[in-house]
Amino acid sequence: MPEHAPTPPRHLRNLLLLLSSALLAAAAVYFAWRAHPQIEYWEQLLESGYLYLASHPWALVLALAILPGLGFPISPIIILIGIVLGPIFGLPTTCGIAIIAQTICTTWTYLLAAGPLRLWLTRYILRNRELPKLKDGNALRLALIMRITPGIPYVLQNLVLGVSRINFKTYLLVSIPITAIWTIGFILTGGAIFEGRAGLAITGVLLIIILILITNMLRKRTQTYAG
């Protein structure tokens, strides 16, 4: 029997994934700049995009409610909402709008994964592996671990929790507060930087740093309890 090649450590896989993403992003920027090397072109493009979104704020709200559930990175959308909607509605109202839009996304992805898509996800993604039936305490712990573990894409968090069919109320009670705090941090940072409010921008950055420290602490505690 031939021996299987050893699986690289998780941190090495994450590093390779990060480097690959960075190289792809750098290549995209390089070829875009080669196609249009004039700074004025990009300034005009950004200005046109900003003016369109400012006059159609619903487009950004709709994007946050839909695109992250399809795998699009959620952080750039939230930051953009802070930049564009902040000056229009004010940062507190903008935070509320973003939290509602993200809650809609959090809800419909769970409902699809727990309902119509569950059979397909189980068959083709989980390869028909039998999922354990989770008690309330374990379901709460799973939801918390998925939300606070760094590196897990937002859409994957929703799909895993949906396929696991944890209690919908438990799902929302864990998901909404955690995602809401991250949303507030990114909106404060993006909106304040755009408005030139350095103090508020620093507050947003500090909030994100505090969240990272708290999630690391909670993750270690849940791993200790699981062990």
LOKE-476114 format. One record per atom (N, C-alpha, C): atom name; x, y, z. Coordinates in pm, 1 decimal, padded with zeros to 6 digits. Layout:
! residues N
   atom          X          Y          Z
     CA          X          Y          Z
...
This chain:
! residues 227
   atom          X          Y          Z
      N    00084.4   -00120.4    00000.0
     CA    00000.0    00000.0    00000.0
      C    00087.6    00125.1    00000.0
      N    00070.8    00211.5   -00100.1
     CA    00151.6    00333.9   -00101.7
      C    00108.0    00426.9    00010.5
      N    00206.6    00491.6    00068.5
     CA    00177.1    00584.7    00176.9
      C    00126.8    00716.2    00119.4
      N    00026.6    00772.6    00188.4
     CA   -00026.2    00901.6    00145.9
      C    00071.2    01011.2    00185.1
      N    00078.3    01113.1    00101.6
     CA    00164.3    01227.1    00133.7
      C    00111.0    01296.0    00258.9
      N    00198.8    01336.6    00348.3
     CA    00152.5    01402.0    00471.2
      C    00078.1    01531.4    00440.7
      N   -00028.2    01552.9    00514.4
     CA   -00107.0    01674.6    00498.4
      C   -00033.4    01792.2    00561.4
      N   -00016.8    01903.8    00488.7
     CA    00054.3    02018.0    00547.4
      C   -00022.1    02073.6    00666.4
      N    00049.2    02129.0    00763.3
     CA   -00017.6    02186.8    00880.7
      C   -00118.2    02292.5    00839.3
      N   -00218.8    02313.3    00927.7
     CA   -00325.8    02407.6    00895.5
      C   -00270.9    02547.8    00875.1
      N   -00176.9    02589.7    00961.4
     CA   -00125.5    02726.0    00947.6
      C   -00050.8    02743.9    00816.9
      N    00015.3    02634.5    00768.2
     CA    00086.3    02643.4    00641.4
      C   -00012.7    02652.7    00525.2
      N   -00121.6    02576.5    00533.5
     CA   -00224.2    02583.7    00429.9
      C   -00285.7    02723.0    00426.1
      N   -00312.2    02779.1    00543.8
     CA   -00369.5    02913.6    00549.8
      C   -00274.1    03017.1    00491.4
      N   -00142.8    02999.3    00520.3
     CA   -00043.1    03091.3    00467.2
      C   -00035.9    03081.7    00315.3
      N   -00039.6    02959.5    00262.5
     CA   -00036.7    02940.9    00117.2
      C   -00160.6    03001.2    00051.7
      N   -00276.3    02983.5    00116.9
     CA   -00400.2    03041.7    00063.9
      C   -00392.8    03193.1    00064.8
      N   -00337.9    03249.2    00172.5
     CA   -00324.2    03394.9    00182.3
      C   -00229.9    03447.7    00075.1
      N   -00116.4    03378.5    00056.0
     CA   -00020.1    03421.5   -00045.3
      C   -00079.1    03411.0   -00185.9
      N   -00154.1    03304.5   -00211.0
     CA   -00217.1    03288.1   -00342.7
      C   -00317.2    03400.2   -00368.8
      N   -00397.2    03432.6   -00266.8
     CA   -00495.4    03540.3   -00281.2
      C   -00425.1    03673.2   -00306.2
      N   -00315.1    03696.8   -00232.2
     CA   -00240.7    03821.7   -00248.8
      C   -00180.7    03830.9   -00389.2
      N   -00128.5    03720.5   -00440.5
     CA   -00070.6    03720.6   -00575.3
      C   -00177.4    03744.9   -00681.4
      N   -00293.7    03683.8   -00664.4
     CA   -00402.7    03705.7   -00759.6
      C   -00448.2    03851.3   -00757.6
      N   -00459.6    03907.9   -00635.8
     CA   -00499.8    04047.5   -00624.1
      C   -00395.8    04139.0   -00688.0
      N   -00266.1    04110.2   -00662.5
     CA   -00159.4    04191.7   -00720.4
      C   -00160.4    04182.1   -00872.8
      N   -00185.1    04061.6   -00925.5
     CA   -00190.2    04044.0   -01070.7
      C   -00307.1    04121.6   -01130.7
      N   -00421.8    04118.5   -01062.0
     CA   -00539.1    04191.5   -01111.0
      C   -00511.2    04342.0   -01114.7
      N   -00448.8    04393.3   -01008.3
     CA   -00415.1    04536.2   -01003.0
      C   -00314.9    04571.7   -01113.7
      N   -00216.5    04485.0   -01134.4
     CA   -00114.0    04510.7   -01235.9
      C   -00174.7    04519.6   -01376.0
      N   -00257.6    04420.7   -01411.0
     CA   -00314.8    04420.4   -01546.2
      C   -00416.5    04532.5   -01563.7
      N   -00488.0    04567.7   -01456.8
     CA   -00581.1    04680.5   -01465.1
      C   -00505.1    04810.6   -01487.8
      N   -00393.1    04825.2   -01418.8
     CA   -00311.6    04946.9   -01436.4
      C   -00246.7    04951.3   -01574.6
      N   -00205.1    04834.7   -01625.2
     CA   -00148.6    04830.4   -01760.7
      C   -00251.9    04871.6   -01864.5
      N   -00377.8    04833.8   -01840.8
     CA   -00483.3    04868.6   -01936.1
      C   -00516.2    05017.9   -01930.9
      N   -00510.6    05076.8   -01808.9
     CA   -00542.4    05219.5   -01793.1
      C   -00441.8    05281.8   -01696.3
      N   -00325.6    05322.4   -01745.7
     CA   -00221.1    05374.2   -01656.1
      C   -00239.8    05520.1   -01615.0
      N   -00349.2    05581.9   -01652.8
     CA   -00371.6    05721.6   -01617.8
      C   -00443.7    05729.6   -01482.4
      N   -00387.0    05806.6   -01390.4
     CA   -00448.7    05823.5   -01259.0
      C   -00585.0    05890.8   -01272.1
      N   -00597.1    05982.3   -01369.3
     CA   -00723.7    06052.9   -01387.6
      C   -00837.0    05957.3   -01420.5
      N   -00806.1    05850.6   -01494.5
     CA   -00909.1    05751.8   -01530.6
      C   -00966.2    05687.4   -01406.2
      N   -00880.0    05646.7   -01312.4
     CA   -00925.5    05577.6   -01192.0
      C   -00996.3    05674.2   -01097.3
      N   -00948.5    05799.4   -01092.3
     CA   -01017.2    05898.8   -01010.0
      C   -01159.0    05923.0   -01060.7
      N   -01172.7    05933.0   -01194.2
     CA   -01305.3    05955.5   -01252.0
      C   -01394.7    05833.1   -01231.0
      N   -01334.3    05714.5   -01241.9
     CA   -01411.9    05591.1   -01222.1
      C   -01463.3    05581.8   -01078.6
      N   -01375.4    05612.3   -00982.6
     CA   -01416.3    05608.4   -00842.7
      C   -01522.0    05713.4   -00812.4
      N   -01505.1    05830.9   -00868.3
     CA   -01602.3    05938.0   -00845.0
      C   -01738.3    05900.9   -00904.1
      N   -01737.1    05843.2   -01024.4
     CA   -01863.2    05803.3   -01087.7
      C   -01931.8    05693.7   -01006.8
      N   -01850.9    05597.7   -00958.0
     CA   -01908.0    05490.8   -00876.7
      C   -01967.0    05542.9   -00747.1
      N   -01895.3    05636.0   -00684.7
     CA   -01944.9    05692.4   -00558.9
      C   -02073.9    05769.9   -00581.3
      N   -02078.2    05851.6   -00688.0
     CA   -02198.3    05930.8   -00715.5
      C   -02317.6    05841.1   -00745.2
      N   -02293.5    05732.1   -00817.0
     CA   -02404.0    05639.3   -00847.8
      C   -02457.7    05576.2   -00719.5
      N   -02366.9    05527.2   -00634.5
     CA   -02410.6    05462.2   -00511.6
      C   -02475.8    05561.0   -00416.7
      N   -02425.8    05684.5   -00413.5
     CA   -02484.8    05786.6   -00326.8
      C   -02626.5    05821.1   -00370.3
      N   -02651.4    05816.0   -00501.7
     CA   -02786.0    05844.6   -00551.4
      C   -02874.3    05720.8   -00554.8
      N   -02814.8    05602.8   -00536.3
     CA   -02890.7    05476.9   -00530.4
      C   -02845.6    05396.0   -00407.7
      N   -02867.6    05447.2   -00287.2
     CA   -02819.0    05377.2   -00167.4
      C   -02879.8    05239.2   -00149.0
      N   -02997.9    05218.5   -00206.4
     CA   -03062.8    05088.0   -00194.6
      C   -02977.4    04977.4   -00258.3
      N   -02895.0    05014.0   -00358.6
     CA   -02812.7    04913.9   -00427.1
      C   -02711.7    04851.7   -00330.4
      N   -02652.7    04936.3   -00245.1
     CA   -02556.7    04884.6   -00147.4
      C   -02625.5    04799.8   -00042.3
      N   -02742.5    04844.3    00003.3
     CA   -02816.8    04767.9    00103.6
      C   -02855.9    04631.5    00046.5
      N   -02902.2    04631.4   -00079.4
     CA   -02939.3    04506.4   -00145.5
      C   -02817.1    04416.8   -00163.5
      N   -02703.3    04477.1   -00195.8
     CA   -02580.3    04399.6   -00212.0
      C   -02541.8    04329.9   -00081.2
      N   -02554.5    04400.3    00031.3
     CA   -02519.9    04340.3    00159.7
      C   -02618.2    04230.1    00196.9
      N   -02742.7    04243.5    00156.2
     CA   -02843.1    04142.7    00189.5
      C   -02830.6    04017.5    00103.0
      N   -02761.7    04028.8   -00012.5
     CA   -02758.7    03915.6   -00106.4
      C   -02618.3    03861.5   -00131.7
      N   -02524.0    03948.8   -00170.5
     CA   -02394.4    03902.7   -00221.1
      C   -02313.2    03818.8   -00122.3
      N   -02305.0    03855.1    00007.5
     CA   -02226.8    03769.7    00098.4
      C   -02280.0    03626.9    00107.0
      N   -02410.2    03609.1    00087.5
     CA   -02467.2    03474.8    00088.1
      C   -02430.0    03393.8   -00034.1
      N   -02375.5    03461.3   -00137.0
     CA   -02330.3    03393.9   -00258.6
      C   -02178.8    03377.3   -00260.5
      N   -02113.3    03414.0   -00150.3
     CA   -01969.1    03394.4   -00140.0
      C   -01885.8    03518.6   -00158.4
      N   -01948.6    03634.5   -00184.5
     CA   -01872.4    03758.1   -00201.2
      C   -01821.5    03805.2   -00064.8
      N   -01696.5    03852.3   -00056.0
     CA   -01643.4    03900.3    00073.8
      C   -01732.4    04008.2    00133.0
      N   -01762.6    03994.4    00260.3
     CA   -01859.6    04084.6    00322.8
      C   -01796.7    04214.5    00373.1
      N   -01670.8    04210.1    00415.9
     CA   -01608.1    04328.9    00475.4
      C   -01601.5    04447.8    00379.8
      N   -01560.7    04430.0    00251.5
     CA   -01556.7    04546.7    00162.0
      C   -01693.7    04611.5    00143.8
      N   -01799.3    04531.7    00141.6
     CA   -01933.0    04588.7    00125.0
      C   -01969.2    04674.1    00245.9
      N   -01938.7    04622.9    00365.8
     CA   -01972.4    04696.9    00487.8
      C   -01893.8    04827.4    00495.1
      N   -01764.7    04822.0    00462.6
     CA   -01683.0    04943.5    00463.6
      C   -01736.8    05044.9    00362.7
      N   -01775.2    04995.7    00244.2
     CA   -01830.0    05083.6    00141.1
      C   -01961.5    05146.6    00187.3
      N   -02041.9    05070.4    00258.5
     CA   -02166.7    05125.1    00313.1
      C   -02136.1    05239.6    00409.8
      N   -02033.6    05222.1    00493.0
     CA   -01994.2    05328.1    00584.1
      C   -01948.7    05452.7    00511.0
      N   -01874.3    05433.7    00403.0
     CA   -01822.6    05547.2    00326.8
      C   -01933.4    05621.1    00252.5
      N   -02023.4    05545.5    00190.1
     CA   -02125.2    05606.3    00103.8
      C   -02249.3    05649.1    00181.9
      N   -02300.1    05560.6    00265.4
     CA   -02425.6    05590.1    00334.8
      C   -02405.9    05674.3    00460.3
      N   -02284.7    05668.3    00519.5
     CA   -02259.1    05744.6    00641.2
      C   -02287.9    05892.5    00628.1
      N   -02231.9    05960.0    00525.9
     CA   -02259.5    06103.4    00511.5
      C   -02405.8    06134.7    00479.0
      N   -02479.4    06038.2    00424.7
     CA   -02618.4    06063.1    00385.2
      C   -02712.8    06047.8    00504.6
      N   -02700.5    05935.1    00575.4
     CA   -02794.1    05903.0    00683.4
      C   -02735.8    05924.5    00823.2
      N   -02603.6    05945.5    00830.7
     CA   -02538.5    05949.8    00961.2
      C   -02493.1    05809.3    00999.8
      N   -02384.0    05801.4    01074.6
     CA   -02326.8    05670.9    01105.0
      C   -02416.8    05583.3    01191.6
      N   -02486.4    05637.2    01293.7
     CA   -02574.1    05548.5    01373.4
      C   -02684.1    05482.9    01289.5
      N   -02751.0    05562.6    01205.0
     CA   -02856.2    05507.3    01119.4
      C   -02798.2    05409.5    01018.4
      N   -02681.1    05443.1    00964.9
     CA   -02615.7    05354.8    00868.7
      C   -02583.2    05220.2    00932.9
      N   -02536.7    05222.3    01056.2
     CA   -02509.4    05096.5    01127.6
      C   -02636.2    05013.2    01139.9
      N   -02747.4    05078.1    01174.5
     CA   -02874.0    05006.8    01186.8
      C   -02919.1    04946.1    01055.7
      N   -02906.4    05021.9    00947.0
     CA   -02944.3    04971.8    00814.7
      C   -02859.6    04850.4    00777.2
      N   -02728.3    04860.6    00799.9
     CA   -02637.6    04751.3    00764.7
      C   -02666.2    04626.1    00847.4
      N   -02695.1    04643.0    00975.2
     CA   -02724.6    04528.2    01061.1
      C   -02851.4    04457.3    01013.5
      N   -02952.8    04535.1    00975.4
     CA   -03075.7    04474.1    00923.9
      C   -03048.6    04397.7    00794.5
      N   -02971.8    04458.9    00702.0
     CA   -02941.1    04393.6    00574.5
      C   -02860.8    04265.6    00596.4
      N   -02763.1    04271.4    00687.4
     CA   -02683.0    04152.2    00713.6
      C   -02765.5    04044.2    00782.9
      N   -02858.1    04084.0    00868.8
     CA   -02945.4    03986.5    00933.5
      C   -03032.8    03915.1    00830.5
      N   -03078.0    03989.3    00729.2
     CA   -03154.9    03926.5    00620.9
      C   -03070.9    03821.1    00550.3
      N   -02944.7    03855.8    00521.7
     CA   -02854.7    03760.3    00456.2
      C   -02828.7    03639.8    00545.8
      N   -02806.4    03665.6    00673.7
     CA   -02782.4    03557.8    00769.7
      C   -02901.9    03463.8    00776.3
      N   -03021.7    03519.4    00761.6
     CA   -03144.6    03439.8    00773.2
      C   -03170.0    03354.7    00649.2
      N   -03163.6    03416.4    00529.9
     CA   -03202.4    03339.5    00411.5
      C   -03101.4    03231.0    00376.1
      N   -02973.9    03254.9    00405.9
     CA   -02875.3    03149.6    00379.0
      C   -02896.3    03030.4    00472.0
      N   -02928.9    03057.7    00598.2
     CA   -02958.0    02948.5    00692.0
      C   -03081.1    02870.4    00646.7
      N   -03187.3    02941.8    00610.7
     CA   -03311.9    02875.2    00572.7
      C   -03293.6    02788.9    00448.2
      N   -03213.9    02835.3    00352.8
     CA   -03187.2    02753.8    00233.9
      C   -03105.4    02629.5    00269.5
      N   -03002.3    02648.9    00353.9
     CA   -02916.1    02535.7    00390.0
      C   -02989.8    02433.8    00476.2
      N   -03080.5    02481.2    00559.7
     CA   -03156.1    02389.8    00645.7
      C   -03275.4    02329.3    00573.6
      N   -03315.7    02389.9    00459.8
     CA   -03433.4    02342.4    00388.8
      C   -03403.8    02290.3    00249.7
      N   -03432.7    02369.2    00144.7
     CA   -03423.5    02318.4    00007.4
      C   -03284.7    02271.3   -00035.9
      N   -03179.2    02335.3    00014.8
     CA   -03043.7    02298.7   -00029.4
      C   -02977.7    02192.8    00058.1
      N   -03042.2    02151.5    00164.9
     CA   -02976.1    02063.0    00261.6
      C   -02937.2    01929.4    00197.4
      N   -03026.6    01869.6    00120.8
     CA   -02997.3    01741.2    00057.4
      C   -02880.5    01753.6   -00039.0
      N   -02879.8    01860.3   -00119.1
     CA   -02771.5    01880.5   -00215.0
      C   -02638.7    01904.1   -00143.7
      N   -02638.8    01988.4   -00040.4
     CA   -02516.4    02016.1    00034.2
      C   -02464.8    01890.6    00104.4
      N   -02556.6    01812.7    00158.5
     CA   -02515.8    01690.1    00227.5
      C   -02456.6    01589.3    00129.8
      N   -02516.9    01581.0    00011.8
     CA   -02472.4    01479.8   -00085.6
      C   -02340.8    01517.9   -00151.8
      N   -02328.6    01644.7   -00194.1
     CA   -02213.8    01681.7   -00276.6
      C   -02102.4    01754.0   -00200.2
      N   -02135.6    01815.6   -00089.5
     CA   -02033.6    01885.5   -00011.7
      C   -01986.5    01798.8    00104.7
      N   -02080.8    01742.0    00178.2
     CA   -02043.9    01657.6    00292.2
      C   -02025.8    01511.7    00253.9
      N   -02052.6    01477.2    00127.3
     CA   -02035.7    01340.2    00076.1
      C   -02115.1    01239.4    00159.0
      N   -02240.8    01275.4    00189.7
     CA   -02334.7    01187.1    00260.3
      C   -02288.0    01146.1    00399.1
      N   -02201.9    01226.2    00459.4
     CA   -02163.5    01196.7    00597.0
      C   -02279.7    01227.3    00690.3
      N   -02302.1    01139.4    00783.5
     CA   -02413.4    01157.6    00876.4
      C   -02377.3    01264.0    00979.7
      N   -02463.7    01361.2    00994.0
     CA   -02439.8    01468.9    01089.1
      C   -02494.8    01431.3    01226.3
      N   -02418.5    01459.6    01331.6
     CA   -02468.5    01428.1    01466.8
      C   -02584.2    01519.2    01504.3
      N   -02675.4    01464.7    01584.0
     CA   -02785.5    01545.5    01635.8
      C   -02735.0    01624.5    01755.9
      N   -02746.4    01754.6    01747.0
     CA   -02688.6    01842.6    01848.1
      C   -02791.4    01876.9    01955.2
      N   -02749.1    01864.8    02079.9
     CA   -02831.9    01914.2    02189.3
      C   -02816.0    02065.8    02196.6
      N   -02900.4    02129.0    02278.1
     CA   -02900.8    02275.1    02284.0
      C   -02763.8    02332.4    02319.5
      N   -02697.3    02272.6    02419.7
     CA   -02566.8    02322.9    02462.1
      C   -02462.2    02307.3    02354.0
      N   -02459.9    02191.4    02286.8
     CA   -02363.2    02168.6    02180.5
      C   -02392.1    02256.4    02058.9
      N   -02520.6    02278.3    02030.2
     CA   -02558.2    02364.2    01918.1
      C   -02512.5    02507.0    01942.8
      N   -02530.3    02552.6    02064.9
     CA   -02485.6    02687.3    02100.9
      C   -02334.2    02698.3    02087.5
      N   -02263.3    02595.2    02132.1
     CA   -02117.2    02596.9    02123.7
      C   -02071.0    02595.3    01978.5
      N   -02137.3    02513.4    01893.9
     CA   -02101.0    02508.0    01752.7
      C   -02122.4    02642.8    01685.3
      N   -02236.8    02705.2    01712.2
     CA   -02264.8    02835.5    01652.7
      C   -02161.6    02938.2    01696.7
      N   -02125.4    02935.6    01824.4
     CA   -02027.2    03030.0    01875.6
      C   -01890.7    03006.7    01812.5
      N   -01849.8    02880.9    01801.9
     CA   -01719.7    02848.5    01742.8
      C   -01714.5    02893.6    01596.5
      N   -01822.7    02866.9    01521.1
     CA   -01824.5    02906.8    01380.2
      C   -01813.7    03057.4    01364.5
      N   -01877.4    03132.4    01452.5
     CA   -01878.7    03277.7    01440.2
      C   -01747.9    03343.3    01485.4
      N   -01677.3    03281.9    01579.2
     CA   -01558.7    03348.0    01633.7
      C   -01428.3    03292.7    01579.5
      N   -01434.5    03183.0    01501.5
     CA   -01311.1    03126.7    01446.4
      C   -01268.1    03206.2    01324.1
      N   -01149.4    03264.0    01326.0
     CA   -01105.4    03345.7    01211.5
      C   -01077.4    03260.0    01089.4
      N   -01098.9    03317.8    00973.2
     CA   -01066.5    03249.6    00848.3
      C   -01181.3    03173.9    00785.1
      N   -01290.5    03152.0    00858.9
     CA   -01404.9    03081.1    00801.3
      C   -01492.1    03183.0    00728.7
      N   -01510.8    03168.3    00597.8
     CA   -01593.5    03265.8    00524.3
      C   -01734.7    03274.3    00581.9
      N   -01790.0    03392.9    00575.6
     CA   -01922.1    03418.4    00631.7
      C   -02027.6    03323.6    00574.6
      N   -02027.0    03304.4    00442.2
     CA   -02128.7    03218.5    00380.8
      C   -02112.9    03074.8    00427.7
      N   -01987.7    03028.8    00447.3
     CA   -01965.5    02891.9    00493.2
      C   -02016.6    02874.0    00636.2
      N   -01998.4    02976.1    00719.0
     CA   -02053.4    02970.6    00854.7
      C   -02203.9    02946.6    00850.6
      N   -02273.2    03024.8    00767.9
     CA   -02418.6    03013.9    00759.8
      C   -02462.2    02876.9    00708.0
      N   -02391.9    02827.6    00605.0
     CA   -02430.5    02700.8    00544.0
      C   -02407.5    02583.5    00639.6
      N   -02294.6    02584.4    00708.5
     CA   -02265.5    02475.4    00802.7
      C   -02368.8    02472.2    00914.7
      N   -02400.4    02588.8    00968.3
     CA   -02498.1    02594.9    01076.5
      C   -02637.3    02559.6    01026.4
      N   -02666.8    02593.4    00901.4
     CA   -02796.0    02557.6    00844.7
      C   -02808.9    02409.1    00820.5
      N   -02706.3    02348.6    00761.1
     CA   -02708.4    02204.5    00736.2
      C   -02716.5    02127.7    00868.2
      N   -02649.5    02179.2    00970.3
     CA   -02654.1    02115.4    01102.5
      C   -02791.7    02127.9    01167.7
      N   -02871.8    02219.5    01114.7
     CA   -03008.9    02242.7    01163.7
      C   -03012.2    02271.0    01313.9
      N   -02922.4    02357.0    01356.9
     CA   -02932.4    02399.9    01495.2
      C   -03058.6    02484.2    01509.1
      N   -03107.6    02494.9    01629.1
     CA   -03230.0    02571.0    01653.3
      C   -03218.0    02711.4    01594.6
      N   -03319.8    02751.8    01517.4
     CA   -03314.2    02881.0    01447.9
      C   -03301.1    02996.5    01545.8
      N   -03368.4    02987.7    01659.4
     CA   -03359.8    03093.1    01760.3
      C   -03217.9    03101.7    01815.7
      N   -03157.1    02986.4    01844.6
     CA   -03018.8    02983.6    01892.8
      C   -02925.5    03042.7    01787.9
      N   -02948.7    03007.0    01663.0
     CA   -02868.0    03057.0    01551.5
      C   -02869.6    03209.6    01546.9
      N   -02988.6    03268.0    01557.2
     CA   -03000.2    03412.7    01550.6
      C   -02943.3    03480.1    01674.9
      N   -02965.8    03419.8    01792.6
     CA   -02917.4    03480.0    01917.0
      C   -02764.9    03487.0    01921.4
      N   -02699.7    03390.9    01857.1
     CA   -02553.2    03394.2    01850.5
      C   -02506.1    03482.0    01735.3
      N   -02570.2    03467.3    01619.4
     CA   -02520.5    03530.9    01497.4
      C   -02537.4    03682.2    01497.1
      N   -02656.4    03729.2    01531.3
     CA   -02685.1    03872.0    01515.0
      C   -02594.4    03960.5    01601.1
      N   -02578.2    03932.5    01731.4
     CA   -02491.4    04021.8    01810.5
      C   -02347.3    04023.7    01761.7
      N   -02292.0    03905.4    01728.4
     CA   -02151.4    03898.8    01687.6
      C   -02130.2    03970.4    01554.9
      N   -02213.8    03939.4    01455.4
     CA   -02198.0    04004.4    01325.1
      C   -02228.4    04153.8    01333.5
      N   -02321.4    04192.1    01422.0
     CA   -02356.7    04333.4    01435.3
      C   -02238.6    04414.6    01487.4
      N   -02166.4    04360.5    01584.4
     CA   -02052.5    04434.9    01640.5
      C   -01942.7    04451.5    01535.6
      N   -01915.9    04345.6    01459.0
     CA   -01818.3    04357.9    01351.2
      C   -01863.5    04463.0    01249.7
      N   -01991.8    04461.5    01217.1
     CA   -02045.8    04557.9    01120.6
      C   -02027.0    04700.9    01169.6
      N   -02057.6    04724.5    01295.8
     CA   -02041.6    04858.6    01352.6
      C   -01895.1    04902.7    01345.8
      N   -01803.3    04811.9    01378.4
     CA   -01661.2    04845.2    01375.0
      C   -01615.0    04886.2    01236.0
      N   -01654.6    04809.6    01134.3
     CA   -01611.6    04840.1    00997.5
      C   -01677.5    04967.3    00944.6
      N   -01804.4    04988.5    00978.7
     CA   -01872.4    05108.5    00931.2
      C   -01813.4    05233.6    00995.4
      N   -01788.5    05228.6    01125.4
     CA   -01727.4    05342.8    01192.9
      C   -01591.7    05375.4    01132.6
      N   -01513.5    05270.9    01103.2
     CA   -01380.2    05292.1    01047.4
      C   -01388.1    05353.5    00908.1
      N   -01464.5    05288.7    00817.9
     CA   -01473.4    05338.8    00680.7
      C   -01538.2    05474.4    00671.9
      N   -01652.0    05493.3    00739.9
     CA   -01722.6    05620.5    00733.1
      C   -01644.4    05734.6    00794.1
      N   -01579.8    05709.5    00907.3
     CA   -01505.4    05815.5    00974.9
      C   -01382.0    05856.5    00895.6
      N   -01312.4    05759.9    00836.4
     CA   -01194.5    05793.8    00755.0
      C   -01236.3    05880.3    00636.5
      N   -01347.6    05845.3    00573.2
     CA   -01393.2    05921.2    00456.7
      C   -01433.5    06062.5    00496.8
      N   -01491.2    06077.6    00614.9
     CA   -01533.6    06209.8    00660.7
      C   -01420.1    06287.6    00726.6
      N   -01303.7    06225.7    00740.6
     CA   -01191.0    06293.0    00803.1
      C   -01202.1    06303.5    00953.9
      N   -01278.8    06215.3    01015.9
     CA   -01296.1    06217.2    01161.3
      C   -01200.6    06113.8    01221.5
      N   -01078.0    06155.9    01246.5
     CA   -00972.7    06063.2    01289.7
      C   -01007.0    05995.2    01421.9
      N   -01064.8    06070.5    01514.9
     CA   -01096.9    06012.6    01645.1
      C   -01195.4    05899.3    01633.6
      N   -01299.8    05918.5    01552.7
     CA   -01400.6    05813.7    01535.1
      C   -01342.7    05695.5    01458.5
      N   -01254.7    05723.5    01362.6
     CA   -01190.7    05614.8    01288.1
      C   -01106.2    05528.1    01381.2
      N   -01033.1    05592.8    01472.5
     CA   -00952.2    05518.8    01570.1
      C   -01042.8    05435.0    01660.5
      N   -01158.6    05491.0    01695.5
     CA   -01254.6    05415.6    01777.2
      C   -01299.2    05289.1    01705.1
      N   -01327.7    05301.1    01574.4
     CA   -01367.1    05184.0    01496.4
      C   -01258.0    05078.7    01490.4
      N   -01134.1    05125.2    01468.8
     CA   -01020.8    05031.6    01463.8
      C   -01001.6    04963.3    01599.1
      N   -01010.6    05040.3    01706.9
     CA   -00996.0    04981.7    01840.6
      C   -01105.9    04880.4    01869.1
      N   -01227.4    04910.4    01823.1
     CA   -01338.0    04816.1    01841.7
      C   -01309.1    04684.6    01770.8
      N   -01255.8    04692.1    01650.3
     CA   -01221.9    04570.6    01575.2
      C   -01111.5    04493.3    01647.1
      N   -01009.2    04564.3    01697.8
     CA   -00900.4    04498.0    01770.4
      C   -00952.9    04429.1    01896.1
      N   -01041.1    04498.5    01968.8
     CA   -01099.7    04439.2    02090.1
      C   -01179.2    04313.7    02055.0
      N   -01252.5    04319.8    01944.1
     CA   -01329.9    04203.1    01901.3
      C   -01239.0    04085.7    01868.2
      N   -01126.9    04114.9    01803.2
     CA   -01032.0    04007.6    01770.4
      C   -00978.7    03942.8    01897.7
      N   -00943.8    04025.3    01995.8
     CA   -00892.4    03971.8    02122.2
      C   -00999.1    03890.6    02194.9
      N   -01122.7    03939.8    02195.2
     CA   -01230.8    03868.4    02263.0
      C   -01260.1    03735.4    02194.9
      N   -01264.3    03736.4    02060.2
     CA   -01291.6    03611.9    01989.7
      C   -01180.9    03510.2    02010.2
      N   -01055.6    03555.8    02016.3
     CA   -00945.6    03463.4    02045.0
      C   -00960.5    03402.1    02183.6
      N   -00998.7    03483.8    02281.0
     CA   -01017.2    03434.0    02416.4
      C   -01133.5    03334.3    02422.8
      N   -01244.9    03368.2    02357.7
     CA   -01360.3    03278.3    02358.3
      C   -01329.4    03148.4    02286.5
      N   -01253.7    03156.2    02177.3
     CA   -01219.5    03035.8    02103.9
      C   -01135.3    02941.4    02188.5
      N   -01039.9    02996.5    02262.3
     CA   -00955.2    02913.4    02349.5
      C   -01039.0    02847.7    02459.3
      N   -01135.8    02922.6    02512.4
     CA   -01218.9    02867.4    02619.0
      C   -01309.0    02756.5    02567.5
      N   -01366.0    02775.3    02444.9
     CA   -01451.9    02671.8    02390.3
      C   -01371.0    02548.1    02354.8
      N   -01247.2    02566.1    02307.8
     CA   -01161.0    02451.2    02279.8
      C   -01125.2    02376.9    02407.0
      N   -01104.9    02451.5    02516.6
     CA   -01075.3    02387.5    02644.8
      C   -01193.5    02304.7    02691.4
      N   -01315.1    02359.0    02679.9
     CA   -01434.0    02287.3    02721.9
      C   -01457.7    02165.1    02632.8
      N   -01429.0    02180.4    02502.7
     CA   -01448.9    02068.7    02410.3
      C   -01351.1    01956.9    02441.7
      N   -01228.9    01996.8    02487.1
     CA   -01130.7    01894.4    02521.3
      C   -01163.0    01824.2    02648.7
